[in-house]
Amino acid sequence: MQAPTTPQTTWSRPAERIMAAINRDPLTAPHAFRNDALLAVVATALAIALALLVGDGRRPDALGWTLLVACNVPIAWRRRRPLLVLLAVVACVAPYHALDNTHSAPTPATYIALYTVAVTGRPLRTVLVGAGVIGLSVSVMLTVSMHEALEVLRISGWVVAVLFCGVDVRVYRQYVASIVERAERAERTREEEARRRVAEERLRIARDLHDLLAHSITLIGVQTSVAAHVLAADPERLDRETVAKALDDIAETCRSARGELRTTLEVLREHGPPDVRGPLPGLDGLPDLAAAARLAGARVEQTVRIAQAPPAVGAAAYRIVQEALTNAVRHAGPEPAVHVALDERDGALHLSVRDDGTGPAPGGTPGFGLVGMRERARSVGGTLDAGPRTGGGFEVTAVLPLATTGERTG
């Protein structure tokens, strides 16, 4: 349905078109030559009317009419070569005035050429051009009479006004262009920020999925191996209780992994703000990690001397401990002794996970676990070191500032 037309909208449309024409760069405006050719035709018609109706000089003869029409023709190319157009206009107007023809007739072409030079050039060039045009006009009129020369000086204020109008429009266009450029730059910055946030979110989800799947699959593998070992060790005297416990542990691990996986994947389905991610895992989840590692055969001891931490720091610590325990269960050998220690010193959370196992096999393909743990630590402004211990085993240490401005880690 078409919106009703009001007097206000009727008046605003021409005003919007005029402002659009003023704001548009004359050098890049569409249909520039066509519009300037029409302007040249209008200026020629106006010049002929002035020559016929105004009596401030004699009516032009054949040469005068030729010069009058010729001074308007270059206007069609005024945007491409403004200085050359002005020189062509002056070259036709000077002898026209020297012949004492109607002096008002070539005024429109002269003002259009001066305005174009002012609106497309630098202010210094505009001042020099204005001074040159006024000086040349006075010199030409002196050849006619002193009275005409004084008349040119009297009306030279119009030339100055046209030049200042052109300079003012040029400055205004530069101001509008700077506003548009800042708006475009701000839009590009917002788009880049959005892309950066998307990349960070994808990295966060990839880290979450890696930590979750690696931990759960490792525990399931170990528990499955226990059940298979019991089944194959002595088929005649089957330890049904041990097999049932191993299968229950596998089922519990699967349920826990499924729940956390669902929580992680819900982020991908959300259409709301990206920061609404649900509760983050934290230090209160460390006992569950230790219990899961014990089910996989590790002998885990925990020493936690910190009651609470910022959500991002607690989540980073949780994921680091989870990955370290997963690596210990996977690489440290059967029934490794693992000690997890967390305490607060000097405004930072100091974390340590060490085991007495054999460590990863030399020459093996490195995974993404250590890389992920370092990224977790860096995301909250901390540091992480990992490597073999001097007395045997493997150790992961991290220092996580408690007053962090890093990204939220989940």
VENVENNOR-V589703 format. One line per field, one symbol per residue. ss: DSSP state (a for helix, b for strand, c for the rest). burial: # if it has 9 or more other C-alpha atoms within 8 Angstrom, else .. A space follows every 50 residues. Layout:
ss: ???
burial: ???
This chain:
ss: ccccccaaaaaaaaaaaaaaaaaccccccccaaaaaaaaaaaaaaaaaaa aaaccccbcccaaaaaaaaaaaaaaaaccccaaaaaaaaaaaaaaaaacc bcccccaaaaaaaaaaaaaaccaaaaaaaaaaaaaaaaaaaacccaaaaa aaaaaaaaaaaaaaaaaaaaaaaaaaaaaaaaaaaaaaaaaaaaaaaaaa aaaaaaaaaaaaaaaaaaaaaaaaaaaaaaaaacaaaccaaaaaaaaaaa aaaaaaaaaaaaaaaaaaacccccccccccccaaaaaaaaaaaaacccbb bbbbbcccccaaaaaaaaaaaaaaaaaaaaacccccbbbbbbbbbccbbb bbbbbcccccccccccccaaaaaaaaaaacccbbbbbbcccccbbbbbbb bccccccccc
burial: .........#...........###.......#..#######.##.##### #...#...##...##.#############..#..##.###########.# ####################....##...#...#..######.#...### .##..#..##.#########.##..#........................ ...##.##########.###.###.##..##..........##..##.## ..##..#..##.##..#............####.##..##.######### #..#....#####################.###..#########...### #########.........#..###.#########.#.#...######### ##.#....##
